[in-house]
């Protein structure tokens, strides 16, 4: 049975397509070939292209490497082969790195092991399935097609719907590489609004991953079930449901919600750091990440929690997660009552660091009003929209969100 490395070289030789392997899609280098013999063949191919402008034929490769045996069959498409090549290299880096970390830990303790651990994690993060380099000068036609689609369907969302008409107008849907921050004072229903966004993302076909440091899973599930069955979540906890409400609940929960997963992790220790969140993303492959209570995260760099430096590093790290994984990241964090003035919540109200506002593509404030269950959604900072606000209500009998009418927004 041929190896993945042999199959990749066979693909290049038989198709003449090196760009898919070494270009943006693949990003493969000689270091990805762990077998010295196949690495030498790949280096020969790169040298041949540098001299002659195109990959060598199988005959040319055999002249330099007569013992090389081409793969007669492929175990999958080239995208699969490249994924496996990247995965094998990541595993090798982790195996070697963990051995070195273990030796350092035995000999010098955690102070000696931590620098090696950080180096290994940084090295692994550079081994991605695709390169981020894009030739702007050569990709005008692709951008033109996107602009044409927008022109032909004005007003259509470009990303995942939030579940709130106002936020959809502001964002055009939450999009890959964006970081969105929901903020407010304690008990301002930030988590409830975030759960509404997770439901909307799931219904849209996205795979949400929810990490909550604010609310335990049973309470999250009750709230989601309450909205789904249109039954007050408190009644689910107390069992005081009418016969009609029980029938609604049975009807809502008797069948699986959908074909794709909606993951809520209770592994808070494993997701307590930016590195831990990256591991969860790599393991579970979500299309959107929600972090409820991001200020609880522990900063691996400063080794601190809930300090200005730690929160600055955490904010920057969350934005990097969005960029590196090409997915939206939506987080909640608290504002501070002593930073709320006569104008209510502002961009200066967020706790302990200005990084939240600097790093986020959109900062939305949740602000209670004098009328119970009515809240203001306030755009505090945005790359694409001016500050503005919108009134919503949250009722529990039955559970639902209501919004005031939306006029044309001021932009």
C-alpha positions in Angstrom: 0.0 0.0 0.0 1.4 3.4 -1.0 2.0 6.2 1.5 0.3 9.6 1.4 3.7 11.1 0.5 4.1 8.8 -2.5 0.5 9.5 -3.6 1.1 13.3 -3.5 4.3 13.0 -5.6 2.4 10.7 -8.0 -0.3 13.3 -8.3 2.2 16.0 -9.3 4.0 13.8 -11.8 0.8 12.5 -13.5 -1.2 15.8 -13.6 1.6 18.4 -13.8 -0.3 20.3 -11.1 2.2 21.5 -8.5 0.4 24.7 -7.7 -2.4 23.0 -5.8 0.2 21.3 -3.6 2.5 24.2 -2.9 0.1 27.2 -3.5 -2.6 28.6 -1.4 -4.6 25.4 -1.2 -1.9 23.2 0.0 1.1 25.1 1.3 3.2 22.0 1.3 7.0 22.2 1.8 9.7 19.6 1.9 9.3 19.6 5.7 5.9 17.9 5.3 7.6 14.8 3.9 8.8 12.8 6.9 10.3 10.0 4.8 13.8 11.1 3.6 13.5 9.3 0.3 10.2 10.9 -0.7 11.4 14.3 0.6 14.4 14.1 -1.8 12.0 13.4 -4.7 9.9 16.4 -3.8 13.0 18.6 -3.6 14.0 17.4 -7.0 10.5 18.4 -8.4 10.9 21.9 -6.8 14.4 22.3 -8.3 13.1 21.1 -11.8 10.3 23.7 -11.7 12.8 26.4 -10.7 15.0 25.5 -13.7 12.4 24.7 -16.4 9.1 26.3 -15.2 7.0 23.1 -15.1 7.0 19.9 -13.1 9.0 16.9 -14.4 7.3 13.9 -16.0 7.3 10.5 -14.3 10.1 9.5 -16.7 12.3 12.4 -15.6 11.7 11.7 -12.0 12.7 8.0 -12.5 16.0 9.1 -14.1 17.0 10.8 -10.9 15.3 8.4 -8.5 15.2 5.0 -10.2 14.0 3.2 -7.1 11.0 5.5 -6.6 7.7 3.6 -7.2 4.7 5.7 -8.2 1.3 4.9 -6.6 -1.0 3.0 -8.9 -4.1 4.2 -7.1 -4.9 7.1 -4.9 -6.7 6.8 -1.5 -8.6 10.0 -2.1 -8.8 13.3 -3.8 -5.8 15.7 -3.6 -7.6 17.8 -0.9 -7.7 14.7 1.3 -4.0 13.9 0.6 -2.9 17.4 1.5 -5.0 17.3 4.7 -3.4 14.0 5.7 0.1 15.3 4.9 -0.6 18.3 7.2 -2.1 16.1 9.9 1.0 13.8 9.8 3.3 16.7 10.2 1.3 18.2 13.1 1.3 14.9 14.9 5.1 14.5 14.4 5.7 18.0 15.8 3.5 17.4 18.8 5.1 14.0 19.5 8.6 15.4 19.4 7.6 18.5 21.3 5.8 16.6 24.1 8.8 14.3 24.5 11.1 17.4 24.8 8.6 19.1 27.2 8.5 15.9 29.3 12.3 15.7 29.5 12.5 19.4 30.5 9.8 19.0 33.1 11.6 16.1 34.7 14.9 17.9 34.7 14.0 21.6 35.3 10.4 21.7 36.4 7.6 23.8 34.8 9.9 26.9 34.3 12.0 24.9 32.0 9.1 23.1 30.3 6.8 26.1 29.6 9.0 27.8 27.0 9.3 24.5 25.0 5.6 24.0 25.2 4.9 27.5 23.8 7.5 26.9 21.1 5.8 23.6 20.1 2.3 25.2 20.0 3.6 28.1 17.9 5.2 25.7 15.5 2.1 23.5 15.2 -0.1 26.6 14.5 2.0 27.4 11.4 1.2 24.0 9.9 -2.2 24.8 8.3 -4.2 23.1 5.6 -4.0 26.2 3.5 -1.9 29.3 3.1 -3.3 32.7 3.9 -1.3 34.5 1.1 -3.6 35.9 -1.6 -2.5 37.7 -4.8 -4.7 40.7 -4.8 -3.5 41.7 -8.3 -4.6 38.4 -9.8 -7.9 37.9 -8.1 -10.0 40.8 -9.4 -12.4 38.5 -11.3 -13.3 36.6 -8.1 -14.1 39.8 -6.2 -16.1 41.1 -9.2 -18.3 38.0 -9.0 -19.0 38.6 -5.3 -19.9 42.2 -6.0 -22.1 41.1 -8.9 -24.0 38.7 -6.6 -24.4 41.5 -4.0 -25.7 43.8 -6.7 -28.2 41.2 -8.0 -29.5 40.4 -4.5 -29.3 43.7 -2.6 -30.0 43.4 1.1 -29.2 39.7 1.3 -27.1 38.6 4.2 -23.4 37.8 3.6 -23.0 35.7 6.7 -24.8 33.8 9.4 -28.0 35.4 10.6 -28.0 36.6 14.2 -31.7 36.0 14.8 -32.2 39.8 15.4 -33.4 41.9 12.5 -31.5 45.0 13.8 -28.2 43.1 14.1 -28.6 41.5 10.7 -29.1 45.0 9.2 -25.9 46.2 11.0 -23.7 43.2 10.2 -25.3 41.7 7.1 -24.8 38.5 9.0 -21.8 37.5 11.1 -19.0 36.6 8.8 -15.8 34.5 8.9 -12.8 36.2 10.6 -15.1 38.6 12.5 -15.0 39.1 16.3 -18.3 40.4 17.8 -18.5 41.4 21.4 -21.7 41.6 23.4 -21.3 43.6 26.6 -23.4 45.0 29.4 -23.7 45.2 33.2 -24.4 42.0 35.2 -27.8 40.4 34.6 -28.5 42.3 31.4 -29.5 39.2 29.4 -26.3 39.0 27.4 -26.3 35.2 27.6 -29.9 35.0 26.5 -29.2 37.1 23.5 -26.2 35.0 22.7 -28.3 31.8 22.9 -30.7 33.4 20.5 -27.8 33.9 18.1 -26.6 30.3 18.5 -30.1 29.0 17.6 -30.3 31.2 14.6 -26.8 30.0 13.5 -27.9 26.4 13.9 -31.1 26.9 12.0 -29.1 28.5 9.2 -27.1 25.3 8.8 -24.0 26.4 10.7 -22.2 24.3 13.3 -22.1 26.3 16.5 -19.7 25.6 19.4 -20.7 27.2 22.7 -18.3 27.6 25.6 -20.0 29.2 28.6 -18.3 30.3 31.8 -21.5 32.0 32.9 -24.2 29.3 32.8 -24.1 25.5 33.4 -25.2 23.2 30.6 -28.5 22.2 32.2 -29.6 25.8 32.4 -28.5 26.4 28.8 -30.4 23.4 27.6 -33.6 24.4 29.5 -33.5 27.9 27.9 -32.9 26.5 24.5 -35.7 23.9 25.0 -38.0 26.6 26.3 -37.6 28.7 23.2 -38.0 25.6 21.0 -41.1 24.4 22.7 -42.5 27.8 23.5 -42.7 26.9 27.2 -41.2 29.0 30.1 -37.9 27.3 31.0 -38.7 27.7 34.7 -41.6 25.3 34.2 -39.3 22.8 32.7 -37.2 22.9 35.9 -40.2 22.8 38.4 -42.3 20.3 36.3 -45.3 22.6 36.5 -46.4 22.2 32.9 -50.0 22.1 31.7 -51.1 19.2 29.5 -50.9 21.4 26.4 -47.4 22.6 27.4 -46.2 19.0 27.9 -47.5 18.1 24.5 -45.6 21.1 23.0 -42.5 19.9 24.8 -42.8 16.3 23.6 -43.4 17.4 20.1 -40.4 19.7 20.1 -37.9 17.2 21.6 -39.2 13.8 20.4 -37.0 14.0 17.2 -33.3 15.1 16.8 -33.0 18.8 16.2 -31.1 18.4 12.9 -28.5 16.5 11.0 -25.5 18.6 12.1 -24.1 19.0 15.6 -24.7 21.9 18.1 -22.0 21.5 20.6 -22.0 22.9 24.1 -18.8 22.1 26.0 -18.6 21.5 29.7 -14.9 21.1 29.5 -14.2 24.5 31.0 -10.7 23.6 32.2 -9.8 22.4 28.7 -11.2 25.6 27.1 -10.0 28.1 29.7 -7.2 29.5 27.5 -6.8 30.6 23.9 -4.8 27.5 23.2 -7.5 25.4 24.7 -10.1 27.0 22.5 -7.9 26.4 19.5 -7.8 22.7 20.4 -11.6 22.6 20.7 -11.9 24.2 17.2 -9.4 21.7 15.7 -11.2 18.8 17.3 -14.8 19.8 16.7 -14.6 21.8 13.5 -17.3 24.4 14.3 -18.3 27.1 11.8 -18.9 29.7 14.5 -17.5 29.9 18.0 -19.5 31.5 20.9 -17.7 32.2 24.2 -20.0 33.3 27.1 -18.0 35.1 29.7 -14.7 35.7 27.9 -13.3 37.7 30.8 -13.0 34.4 32.7 -10.3 33.1 30.3 -6.8 32.5 31.7 -4.0 34.2 29.8 -1.2 31.9 28.9 1.3 34.7 28.2 1.0 36.8 31.4 -0.2 33.8 33.5 -2.9 36.0 34.9 -6.7 36.2 34.9 -9.0 39.2 34.9 -6.1 41.7 35.0 -5.8 44.5 32.3 -2.8 42.8 30.7 -4.5 39.4 30.7 -7.7 40.7 29.2 -5.8 42.6 26.6 -3.9 39.4 25.6 -7.2 37.4 25.6 -9.0 39.9 23.4 -6.1 39.8 20.9 -6.0 36.0 21.1 -9.7 35.7 20.3 -9.3 37.9 17.3 -6.5 35.7 16.1 -8.7 32.7 16.5 -11.2 34.2 14.2 -8.6 35.1 11.6 -6.5 31.9 11.8 -9.6 29.6 11.7 -11.6 31.7 9.2 -14.7 31.6 11.4 -16.8 34.2 13.3 -16.1 34.5 17.1 -18.8 35.9 19.2 -18.1 36.6 22.9 -19.7 38.2 25.9 -17.9 40.3 28.5 -19.0 42.6 31.3 -19.1 46.4 31.4 -18.4 48.2 34.7 -21.1 50.2 36.5 -18.6 53.0 37.4 -17.8 53.4 33.7 -21.5 54.0 32.8 -22.3 57.7 32.7 -25.3 59.8 31.8 -25.3 58.5 28.3 -25.5 54.9 29.5 -23.3 52.2 28.0 -20.6 53.5 25.8 -17.4 52.1 24.2 -15.6 53.2 27.3 -17.7 51.1 29.6 -16.1 47.7 28.9 -14.1 46.3 31.7 -10.4 46.8 32.4 -9.0 47.1 28.8 -9.7 49.0 25.6 -8.6 46.0 23.6 -12.2 44.7 23.3 -13.2 47.8 21.3 -9.9 47.9 19.4 -10.0 44.2 18.3 -13.7 43.7 17.7 -15.4 44.2 14.4 -18.6 45.0 16.3 -19.3 45.8 19.9 -23.0 45.6 21.0 -24.2 46.8 24.4 -27.2 45.3 26.2 -28.8 47.9 28.4 -31.8 47.5 30.7 -34.6 50.1 30.5 -37.0 51.4 33.1 -39.6 49.0 31.8 -39.2 45.4 32.8 -38.0 42.9 30.1 -37.2 45.7 27.7 -33.6 46.3 26.6 -31.7 48.5 24.3 -29.3 46.9 21.8 -26.7 49.6 21.3 -24.0 49.6 18.6 -21.1 50.9 20.7 -18.4 50.5 18.1 -18.3 49.0 14.6 -16.0 48.9 11.6 -19.0 49.4 9.3 -21.8 51.2 11.1 -22.2 54.3 13.3 -23.4 54.2 16.9 -27.1 53.6 17.1 -29.6 51.7 19.3 -32.7 49.5 19.0 -35.3 48.4 21.5 -36.1 44.7 22.0 -38.1 42.8 24.6 -37.6 39.3 26.1 -40.7 37.5 27.3 -40.9 34.1 29.0 -44.6 33.1 28.6 -44.0 32.0 25.9 -40.3 32.6 25.4 -39.7 34.9 22.5 -37.8 38.0 21.4 -39.7 41.0 20.0 -38.2 44.0 18.2 -39.5 47.4 17.4 -40.0 48.2 13.8 -36.8 48.9 11.8 -36.5 52.0 9.7 -33.7 52.5 7.3 -30.5 52.6 9.3 -28.4 55.8 9.3 -25.6 54.6 6.9 
